[in-house]
């Protein structure tokens, strides 16, 4: 995919009536993808953004420093499972759209403790849908017709691919991890609320995200920070698992397009057109670090270790973005190399953010789940 970063982005000309809500409620807006979306919405639209986040371990207000005190950013520390508190947020802010990103999102954590994923991703989504439906039913006329509920999901709900082909919006659901199953359950609830109650919903399923402000339990930031600290760089199994990588700012733009121009009841797959083996990703991170901050002890790739594979580890994911590219005129502006360069530079330039997220609980998790499970290369 050619690198188009910096080019002007145009709305699709085929759509004549874009949906431009003046107030958008974003759940999970202090998380990695949610914060990127909130920053974009505040920076690039006139909308007021109501940011609802429970501030669990992965929620980080530091990721919102750019917009935290902006007059169009309203933060509400509320759990999506808390119906009364959610209803109060809807009543006070009167949103015209909901963008639902709040979720437990780490596969390893879901394997170690699936109950939290069922609670937040399934029960939380059901609670949010009911609160939103109650609110939507109080609206009338154009306000009721114009309301949108955008559910943000993952390609992991489709299970694993063989060596060829990509997931599409019509792929069957075959989740293989507790995380994927919980997100699949949420997807089905959203569809049911549309089919049963007429809720005006859109859904999107994305491939692996990466970029600035990602919590360092995920592969790319984990490798960056472990390498800088001279710690082992863990790779599951033989590192041949393939993922399609999507730069978070590109994803946020896609989400905005789905909300603005997506057809009610439709699903849109968002892929980065950047498939890489996990081993290649780790080696690429090492190469960028070797260039930007060389280690006197030698190339960072010397730190690669192979750890026992996780149960039910899907071999390959890739999401076909043909529909959103064709219908909504979206394309990723970053290729993997340009996005990775920006990501590594961000972590190098923001040590204070890193220090604040590296809590004792985080270190405990990494020690338990990676360094104590090393396997021979």
C-alpha positions as a printed NumPy array, in Angstrom:
array([[  0.   ,   0.   ,   0.   ],
       [  1.59 ,   3.331,  -0.965],
       [  2.139,   5.899,   1.731],
       [ -0.278,   8.813,   1.382],
       [  0.284,  10.519,   4.74 ],
       [ -0.333,  14.228,   4.625],
       [ -2.709,  14.22 ,   1.676],
       [ -6.026,  15.974,   2.069],
       [ -8.924,  13.68 ,   2.925],
       [-12.218,  14.2  ,   1.112],
       [-15.679,  13.036,   1.997],
       [-17.284,  10.615,  -0.438],
       [-19.011,  12.575,  -3.178],
       [-21.631,   9.86 ,  -3.696],
       [-23.227,  10.59 ,  -0.32 ],
       [-25.367,  13.704,  -0.397],
       [-26.618,  13.861,   3.201],
       [-23.819,  13.254,   5.681],
       [-24.771,  12.759,   9.308],
       [-23.093,  15.53 ,  11.322],
       [-24.145,  15.153,  14.968],
       [-23.446,  18.093,  17.247],
       [-23.068,  15.829,  20.299],
       [-21.455,  12.368,  20.202],
       [-21.221,  10.028,  23.182],
       [-18.073,   7.858,  23.001],
       [-17.733,   4.92 ,  25.392],
       [-14.2  ,   3.796,  26.204],
       [-12.87 ,   7.198,  25.166],
       [ -9.867,   6.995,  27.488],
       [ -8.708,   3.729,  25.942],
       [ -6.262,   3.368,  23.088],
       [ -8.611,   3.534,  20.083],
       [-11.219,   5.569,  21.925],
       [ -8.748,   8.302,  22.865],
       [ -7.513,   8.536,  19.275],
       [-11.123,   8.894,  18.127],
       [-11.939,  11.508,  20.775],
       [ -8.848,  13.544,  19.894],
       [ -9.808,  13.489,  16.206],
       [-13.431,  14.4  ,  16.869],
       [-12.501,  17.375,  19.033],
       [ -9.696,  18.491,  16.726],
       [-11.405,  18.048,  13.358],
       [-15.171,  18.444,  13.923],
       [-17.386,  20.994,  15.704],
       [-19.085,  18.254,  17.751],
       [-19.228,  18.137,  21.525],
       [-17.785,  14.799,  22.659],
       [-19.124,  13.141,  25.797],
       [-16.397,  10.733,  26.849],
       [-17.685,   7.871,  29.018],
       [-14.974,   5.658,  30.523],
       [-14.71 ,   3.606,  33.723],
       [-10.931,   4.219,  33.865],
       [ -9.907,   0.611,  34.314],
       [ -6.2  ,  -0.234,  34.092],
       [ -6.124,   0.488,  30.325],
       [ -8.023,   3.782,  30.512],
       [ -5.623,   6.688,  30.65 ],
       [ -6.55 ,  10.354,  30.809],
       [ -2.95 ,  11.218,  29.887],
       [ -3.809,   9.989,  26.375],
       [ -6.37 ,  12.815,  26.224],
       [ -3.993,  15.592,  27.288],
       [ -4.462,  17.379,  23.957],
       [ -8.238,  17.728,  24.442],
       [ -8.929,  16.977,  28.098],
       [ -9.702,  20.591,  29.018],
       [-11.269,  21.537,  25.703],
       [-14.738,  23.097,  26.099],
       [-16.209,  20.511,  23.691],
       [-14.811,  17.545,  25.64 ],
       [-16.964,  16.34 ,  28.541],
       [-15.552,  13.469,  30.583],
       [-17.831,  11.164,  32.571],
       [-16.292,   8.402,  34.696],
       [-19.054,   5.829,  34.338],
       [-19.055,   2.042,  33.897],
       [-21.202,   0.914,  30.96 ],
       [-22.706,  -1.752,  33.214],
       [-24.142,   0.981,  35.493],
       [-27.548,   1.604,  33.907],
       [-28.713,   4.44 ,  36.172],
       [-25.475,   6.386,  35.817],
       [-25.537,   5.878,  32.051],
       [-29.147,   7.056,  31.817],
       [-28.187,  10.191,  33.721],
       [-25.384,  10.889,  31.218],
       [-27.828,  10.546,  28.307],
       [-30.383,  12.778,  29.996],
       [-27.897,  15.551,  30.758],
       [-25.968,  15.593,  27.465],
       [-28.679,  14.573,  24.932],
       [-26.309,  12.913,  22.403],
       [-27.313,  12.453,  18.784],
       [-24.953,   9.508,  18.322],
       [-23.227,   6.816,  20.355],
       [-19.873,   5.351,  19.378],
       [-19.375,   2.277,  21.529],
       [-15.728,   1.303,  22.047],
       [-15.69 ,   0.407,  25.758],
       [-14.479,  -3.183,  26.106],
       [-12.025,  -5.517,  27.729],
       [ -9.71 ,  -6.171,  24.812],
       [ -6.696,  -8.321,  25.65 ],
       [ -6.849, -11.966,  24.559],
       [ -4.376, -13.172,  27.194],
       [ -6.354, -11.55 ,  29.977],
       [ -9.53 , -13.151,  28.638],
       [ -7.905, -16.576,  28.843],
       [ -6.758, -15.972,  32.422],
       [-10.066, -14.417,  33.533],
       [-12.969, -14.677,  31.084],
       [-15.669, -13.492,  33.497],
       [-14.614,  -9.846,  33.288],
       [-14.872,  -9.996,  29.495],
       [-18.372, -11.456,  29.573],
       [-19.391,  -8.848,  32.148],
       [-18.098,  -5.794,  30.284],
       [-18.343,  -6.813,  26.648],
       [-21.652,  -8.679,  26.745],
       [-23.545,  -7.383,  29.773],
       [-22.113,  -3.89 ,  29.368],
       [-23.151,  -3.733,  25.724],
       [-26.641,  -5.005,  26.589],
       [-26.945,  -2.371,  29.317],
       [-25.775,   0.394,  27.005],
       [-28.159,  -0.731,  24.266],
       [-31.115,  -0.656,  26.642],
       [-30.224,   2.774,  28.031],
       [-29.697,   4.094,  24.511],
       [-32.977,   2.545,  23.353],
       [-34.908,   4.112,  26.234],
       [-33.368,   7.48 ,  25.387],
       [-33.924,   7.064,  21.631],
       [-37.597,   6.297,  22.191],
       [-38.058,   9.659,  23.936],
       [-36.91 ,  11.433,  20.781],
       [-39.288,  12.549,  18.062],
       [-39.207,  13.481,  14.407],
       [-35.839,  14.273,  12.888],
       [-34.042,  13.715,  16.206],
       [-35.349,  10.165,  16.429],
       [-34.733,   9.411,  12.746],
       [-31.221,  10.848,  12.897],
       [-29.976,   9.02 ,  16.003],
       [-27.163,   6.491,  15.435],
       [-25.588,   3.748,  17.561],
       [-22.178,   2.743,  16.18 ],
       [-20.794,  -0.471,  17.649],
       [-17.031,  -0.914,  17.238],
       [-15.841,  -4.528,  17.105],
       [-12.983,  -6.729,  15.945],
       [-12.134,  -9.154,  13.158],
       [-11.384, -11.778,  15.825],
       [-15.092, -12.636,  15.957],
       [-14.599, -14.472,  12.646],
       [-11.996, -16.882,  14.019],
       [ -8.928, -17.841,  12.002],
       [ -8.13 , -17.789,   8.295],
       [ -6.129, -20.179,   6.196],
       [ -3.077, -18.954,   4.298],
       [ -5.202, -17.198,   1.65 ],
       [ -8.18 , -14.874,   1.564],
       [ -9.624, -12.302,   3.954],
       [-12.583, -11.912,   6.235],
       [-15.49 ,  -9.953,   4.806],
       [-18.645,  -8.56 ,   6.356],
       [-20.382, -11.816,   5.384],
       [-17.869, -14.188,   7.003],
       [-19.379, -16.61 ,   9.542],
       [-18.73 , -16.01 ,  13.225],
       [-16.266, -18.52 ,  14.695],
       [-14.652, -16.911,  17.757],
       [-11.844, -18.925,  19.326],
       [-10.903, -16.985,  22.487],
       [-13.072, -15.77 ,  25.376],
       [-12.345, -12.208,  24.221],
       [-13.459, -12.931,  20.652],
       [-16.56 , -14.758,  21.899],
       [-17.518, -11.844,  24.126],
       [-17.167,  -9.398,  21.231],
       [-19.166, -11.731,  18.986],
       [-21.892, -11.769,  21.621],
       [-21.91 ,  -7.972,  21.659],
       [-22.143,  -7.863,  17.844],
       [-25.152, -10.179,  17.934],
       [-26.867,  -8.073,  20.587],
       [-26.446,  -4.939,  18.489],
       [-27.9  ,  -6.717,  15.463],
       [-30.817,  -7.997,  17.56 ],
       [-31.629,  -4.532,  18.934],
       [-31.758,  -3.29 ,  15.339],
       [-33.888,  -6.149,  14.056],
       [-36.221,  -6.33 ,  17.068],
       [-36.591,  -2.727,  18.15 ],
       [-35.589,  -0.827,  15.029],
       [-32.596,   0.779,  16.745],
       [-30.599,   2.653,  14.064],
       [-27.236,   0.878,  14.352],
       [-24.045,   0.487,  12.344],
       [-21.235,  -1.937,  13.168],
       [-17.567,  -2.017,  12.241],
       [-15.024,  -4.829,  12.645],
       [-11.366,  -3.885,  12.499],
       [ -8.008,  -5.612,  12.249],
       [ -5.112,  -5.2  ,  14.742],
       [ -4.54 ,  -1.578,  15.74 ],
       [ -1.223,   0.004,  16.646],
       [  0.051,   3.516,  17.248],
       [  0.714,   6.086,  19.985],
       [ -0.786,   5.697,  23.472],
       [ -1.353,   1.933,  23.259],
       [ -1.2  ,   0.171,  26.609],
       [  2.005,  -1.895,  26.735],
       [  0.369,  -5.288,  27.116],
       [ -0.042,  -5.349,  23.312],
       [  2.718,  -6.621,  21.039],
       [  4.211,  -3.485,  19.477],
       [  4.445,  -1.255,  22.591],
       [  5.526,  -4.256,  24.674],
       [  8.416,  -4.899,  22.291],
       [  9.408,  -1.223,  22.163],
       [  9.496,  -0.804,  25.941],
       [ 11.086,  -4.17 ,  26.693],
       [ 13.798,  -3.498,  24.106],
       [ 14.598,  -0.08 ,  25.569],
       [ 14.839,  -1.682,  29.01 ],
       [ 17.057,  -4.519,  27.762],
       [ 14.378,  -7.088,  28.635],
       [ 13.402, -10.182,  26.621],
       [ 11.19 ,  -9.621,  23.575],
       [  8.54 , -12.361,  23.838],
       [  7.19 , -14.074,  20.738],
       [  4.459, -16.697,  21.048],
       [  5.24 , -20.112,  19.578],
       [  7.283, -19.815,  16.397],
       [  6.169, -16.268,  15.557],
       [  4.566, -17.282,  12.253],
       [  1.088, -16.041,  13.193],
       [ -0.1  , -13.399,  10.717],
       [ -2.024, -10.229,  11.543],
       [ -3.265,  -7.33 ,   9.442],
       [ -2.069,  -4.086,  11.058],
       [ -4.105,  -0.867,  11.086],
       [ -2.691,   2.474,  12.253],
       [ -4.995,   3.854,  14.944],
       [ -5.442,   7.289,  13.349],
       [ -6.546,   5.619,  10.111],
       [ -9.012,   3.535,  12.116],
       [-10.411,   6.618,  13.853],
       [-11.007,   8.285,  10.472],
       [-12.784,   5.162,   9.275],
       [-15.004,   5.128,  12.352],
       [-16.012,   8.723,  11.718],
       [-16.919,   7.871,   8.122],
       [-19.007,   4.879,   9.203],
       [-20.918,   7.082,  11.641],
       [-21.382,   9.875,   9.107],
       [-22.101,   7.927,   5.956],
       [-22.686,   4.292,   6.895],
       [-26.031,   2.734,   6.06 ],
       [-28.184,   1.801,   9.035],
       [-28.061,  -1.921,   9.765],
       [-24.85 ,  -2.436,   7.794],
       [-21.463,  -3.764,   8.915],
       [-18.147,  -2.364,   7.644],
       [-14.821,  -4.207,   7.814],
       [-11.801,  -1.976,   8.419],
       [ -8.42 ,  -3.463,   7.496],
       [ -4.994,  -1.901,   7.193],
       [ -3.801,  -3.804,   4.085],
       [ -0.637,  -4.592,   6.035],
       [ -0.305,  -8.294,   6.817],
       [  2.796,  -9.262,   8.78 ],
       [  4.012, -12.317,  10.686],
       [  4.453, -11.58 ,  14.39 ],
       [  8.158, -12.368,  14.096],
       [  8.488,  -9.853,  11.254],
       [  6.711,  -7.199,  13.344],
       [  9.107,  -7.689,  16.235],
       [ 12.126,  -7.614,  13.926],
       [ 10.805,  -4.437,  12.27 ],
       [ 10.442,  -2.73 ,  15.653],
       [ 14.013,  -3.752,  16.475],
       [ 15.279,  -2.326,  13.187],
       [ 13.602,   1.05 ,  13.776],
       [ 15.001,   1.186,  17.314],
       [ 18.459,   0.234,  16.042],
       [ 18.313,   3.287,  13.805],
       [ 16.665,   5.785,  16.168],
       [ 18.212,   4.734,  19.481],
       [ 21.002,   2.202,  18.981],
       [ 21.964,   0.043,  21.937],
       [ 25.734,  -0.129,  22.636],
       [ 25.203,  -3.775,  23.649],
       [ 24.169,  -4.708,  20.1  ],
       [ 21.104,  -5.076,  17.861],
       [ 17.822,  -5.261,  19.743],
       [ 16.876,  -8.469,  17.916],
       [ 19.344, -10.266,  20.19 ],
       [ 16.667,  -9.965,  22.912],
       [ 14.039, -12.032,  21.048],
       [ 12.842, -15.056,  23.012],
       [ 10.17 , -17.591,  22.143],
       [  7.511, -18.271,  24.772],
       [  4.945, -21.036,  25.027],
       [  2.08 , -20.404,  22.631],
       [ -1.243, -19.371,  24.111],
       [ -4.264, -21.713,  23.968],
       [ -6.418, -21.368,  20.869],
       [ -4.006, -18.952,  19.203],
       [ -5.469, -18.045,  15.793],
       [ -2.936, -18.467,  12.993],
       [ -4.031, -15.64 ,  10.733],
       [ -6.463, -12.71 ,  10.594],
       [ -6.979, -10.257,   7.753],
       [ -9.955,  -7.979,   7.142],
       [-10.965,  -7.037,   3.603],
       [-11.712,  -3.27 ,   3.57 ],
       [-13.157,  -3.301,   0.024],
       [-16.654,  -2.3  ,   1.168],
       [-15.635,   0.758,   3.188],
       [-13.158,   1.777,   0.479],
       [-15.808,   1.451,  -2.222],
       [-18.827,   2.87 ,  -0.405],
       [-17.272,   5.439,   1.952],
       [-14.108,   6.358,   0.025],
       [-11.788,   5.407,   2.899],
       [ -8.231,   4.188,   2.621],
       [ -5.386,   3.951,   5.113],
       [ -3.037,   6.922,   4.868],
       [ -0.212,   5.046,   6.603],
       [  1.468,   1.902,   5.394],
       [  3.019,  -0.366,   8.012],
       [  6.515,   1.114,   7.756],
       [  5.377,   4.74 ,   8.058],
       [  2.961,   3.943,  10.877],
       [  5.557,   1.93 ,  12.781],
       [  8.086,   4.749,  12.463],
       [  5.576,   7.214,  13.929],
       [  4.697,   4.776,  16.697],
       [  8.273,   4.089,  17.785],
       [  9.123,   7.799,  17.692],
       [  6.099,   8.582,  19.867],
       [  7.191,   6.126,  22.583],
       [ 10.74 ,   7.49 ,  22.477],
       [  9.462,  11.052,  22.806],
       [  6.936,  10.413,  25.581],
       [  8.76 ,   8.725,  28.481],
       [  6.509,  10.425,  31.063],
       [  3.399,   8.785,  29.586],
       [  5.167,   5.425,  29.607],
       [  6.3  ,   5.794,  33.219],
       [  2.789,   6.556,  34.406],
       [  1.226,   3.482,  32.777],
       [  3.908,   1.059,  33.929],
       [  2.297,   0.352,  37.274],
       [  3.136,  -2.51 ,  39.59 ],
       [  0.06 ,  -4.385,  38.361],
       [  1.266,  -4.057,  34.773],
       [  4.752,  -5.374,  35.603],
       [  3.23 ,  -8.243,  37.564],
       [  1.098,  -9.243,  34.552],
       [  3.999,  -9.157,  32.116],
       [  6.242, -11.178,  34.445],
       [  3.582, -13.828,  34.981],
       [  2.475, -14.227,  31.39 ],
       [  5.662, -13.837,  29.387],
       [  9.03 , -14.083,  31.091],
       [  8.1  , -17.079,  33.239],
       [  6.846, -19.062,  30.225],
       [  9.899, -18.928,  28.027],
       [ 10.382, -21.856,  25.683],
       [ 13.364, -22.825,  23.572],
       [ 13.657, -20.956,  20.266]])
